[in-house]
Amino acid sequence: MWHTATLLAEIARTLQADIQRAQADPARRQAEYEDLKGRVAYDVRVTWLDLTASDSSVKVAERNSAM
């Protein structure tokens, strides 16, 4: 049979675990968001560099065809 003190201690442990999980979730979500922002920024930079390189290639080709 459960004693009141034992039951209260078990409830307190369960609540504490629930609170810790709830507090950890926003931090995890924030880290995921920051990671996604970094990946998007990287993809934009790489795409910009590819576009710049392609533009340079087109300009060289246009100059060569004009000769």
Backbone bond lengths (Angstrom), bond angles and torsions (degrees), N, CA, C in turn:
res aa  C-N    CA-C-N  psi(-1)  N-CA   C-N-CA  omega(-1)  CA-C   N-CA-C  phi
1 M - - - 1.459 - - 1.530 109.28 -
2 W 1.287 115.13 139.25 1.464 121.63 -178.42 1.522 109.93 -78.48
3 H 1.294 114.96 136.16 1.458 120.19 172.19 1.510 107.37 -89.09
4 T 1.291 116.81 153.42 1.459 121.51 -178.16 1.525 111.36 -57.49
5 A 1.317 118.13 -43.01 1.460 121.60 -178.92 1.530 110.91 -64.37
6 T 1.324 116.88 -40.57 1.459 120.81 178.83 1.520 110.41 -65.65
7 L 1.303 116.53 -43.26 1.450 121.64 179.07 1.532 110.83 -63.14
8 L 1.318 116.83 -44.43 1.462 120.48 178.59 1.532 111.24 -63.91
9 A 1.312 117.20 -38.79 1.463 120.99 178.49 1.527 110.41 -64.79
10 E 1.311 117.46 -41.17 1.464 121.35 177.96 1.522 110.90 -64.49
11 I 1.308 117.04 -43.22 1.471 120.92 177.41 1.528 110.13 -62.55
12 A 1.309 117.46 -42.06 1.474 121.50 179.53 1.522 110.71 -62.96
13 R 1.338 117.96 -41.70 1.473 121.03 178.15 1.523 110.71 -64.05
14 T 1.313 116.97 -42.32 1.460 121.04 179.27 1.521 110.85 -64.04
15 L 1.320 116.36 -44.35 1.466 120.22 178.77 1.520 111.06 -63.95
16 Q 1.315 116.96 -41.73 1.465 120.72 179.01 1.524 110.62 -61.85
17 A 1.312 117.10 -41.89 1.469 120.79 178.39 1.533 110.43 -64.38
18 D 1.324 116.54 -41.20 1.469 120.41 177.79 1.526 111.23 -63.34
19 I 1.303 116.51 -40.67 1.469 121.39 179.43 1.526 109.88 -65.04
20 Q 1.317 117.54 -43.57 1.464 120.89 -179.76 1.525 111.28 -63.49
21 R 1.328 116.61 -40.83 1.468 119.72 177.25 1.526 110.69 -64.02
22 A 1.307 116.65 -42.66 1.466 120.61 -179.57 1.521 111.34 -65.37
23 Q 1.314 117.57 -35.48 1.462 120.74 179.18 1.524 111.36 -74.34
24 A 1.297 117.81 -31.45 1.460 121.39 -178.73 1.526 111.43 -75.38
25 D 1.318 118.33 -31.45 1.461 121.60 -175.76 1.521 112.58 -60.48
26 P 1.330 121.57 -48.24 1.468 119.37 178.17 1.531 112.99 -61.05
27 A 1.307 117.36 -36.46 1.465 120.27 178.63 1.521 110.27 -65.34
28 R 1.312 116.79 -40.58 1.467 120.91 178.16 1.519 110.16 -65.55
29 R 1.321 116.43 -43.74 1.472 120.77 178.81 1.527 110.89 -62.22
30 Q 1.323 116.91 -40.26 1.461 121.11 178.89 1.529 110.18 -63.77
31 A 1.318 116.78 -41.59 1.464 120.77 178.40 1.528 110.90 -64.16
32 E 1.332 117.47 -40.47 1.459 121.45 177.52 1.530 110.04 -63.38
33 Y 1.326 116.77 -41.21 1.462 122.05 179.04 1.530 110.52 -62.93
34 E 1.334 116.72 -45.97 1.461 120.82 179.77 1.528 110.88 -63.13
35 D 1.326 116.84 -39.46 1.461 121.07 177.54 1.528 110.74 -63.15
36 L 1.327 116.34 -44.47 1.454 120.64 178.99 1.523 111.06 -62.96
37 K 1.325 117.31 -42.11 1.466 120.59 177.40 1.525 110.75 -58.88
38 G 1.316 117.20 -42.92 1.452 121.55 179.10 1.521 112.25 -63.66
39 R 1.333 116.36 -41.90 1.466 119.84 179.35 1.522 111.35 -66.51
40 V 1.334 116.82 -39.36 1.465 120.05 178.63 1.526 109.64 -65.62
41 A 1.325 117.28 -44.39 1.467 120.77 178.74 1.525 110.46 -59.84
42 Y 1.309 117.56 -41.88 1.466 121.68 178.04 1.529 110.20 -62.31
43 D 1.331 117.06 -47.72 1.458 120.89 -179.72 1.528 111.20 -60.19
44 V 1.320 116.91 -39.80 1.467 120.22 178.77 1.525 110.08 -64.52
45 R 1.336 117.63 -44.34 1.470 120.50 178.83 1.528 111.57 -61.40
46 V 1.328 117.20 -45.59 1.460 121.12 -179.70 1.531 110.08 -63.00
47 T 1.314 117.02 -43.07 1.462 120.72 179.14 1.524 110.95 -63.58
48 W 1.333 116.64 -40.19 1.462 120.66 178.09 1.540 110.36 -63.09
49 L 1.310 116.46 -43.04 1.462 119.59 178.02 1.533 111.41 -63.66
50 D 1.334 116.76 -41.11 1.464 120.38 176.93 1.525 110.93 -61.98
51 L 1.314 116.33 -42.11 1.464 121.01 179.46 1.527 110.68 -64.00
52 T 1.319 116.46 -43.57 1.461 121.32 178.97 1.529 110.86 -62.74
53 A 1.319 116.41 -43.31 1.464 120.46 178.45 1.524 110.84 -63.76
54 S 1.315 116.97 -42.41 1.464 120.89 178.87 1.524 110.53 -63.74
55 D 1.313 116.88 -42.03 1.462 121.27 178.46 1.524 110.29 -61.10
56 S 1.312 116.63 -42.84 1.467 120.48 177.88 1.524 111.16 -62.37
57 S 1.311 116.71 -41.08 1.470 120.92 178.90 1.521 110.89 -63.51
58 V 1.313 117.38 -41.28 1.465 121.20 178.84 1.524 109.88 -63.96
59 K 1.315 117.47 -43.19 1.474 120.87 179.64 1.524 111.08 -62.72
60 V 1.317 117.36 -41.94 1.464 120.88 177.77 1.526 109.63 -63.51
61 A 1.320 117.31 -44.20 1.462 121.18 179.68 1.527 110.83 -62.65
62 E 1.333 116.60 -40.18 1.471 120.09 179.29 1.537 109.88 -65.63
63 R 1.320 117.84 -41.30 1.469 120.94 178.63 1.529 110.00 -64.75
64 N 1.331 116.37 -42.35 1.462 120.00 -179.73 1.523 111.62 -65.16
65 S 1.322 116.92 -37.62 1.485 119.47 -178.88 1.521 110.41 -73.89
66 A 1.322 118.98 -23.73 1.458 122.22 179.42 1.532 111.08 -77.63
67 M 1.296 118.10 -16.96 1.476 121.57 -179.17 1.481 112.60 -75.93
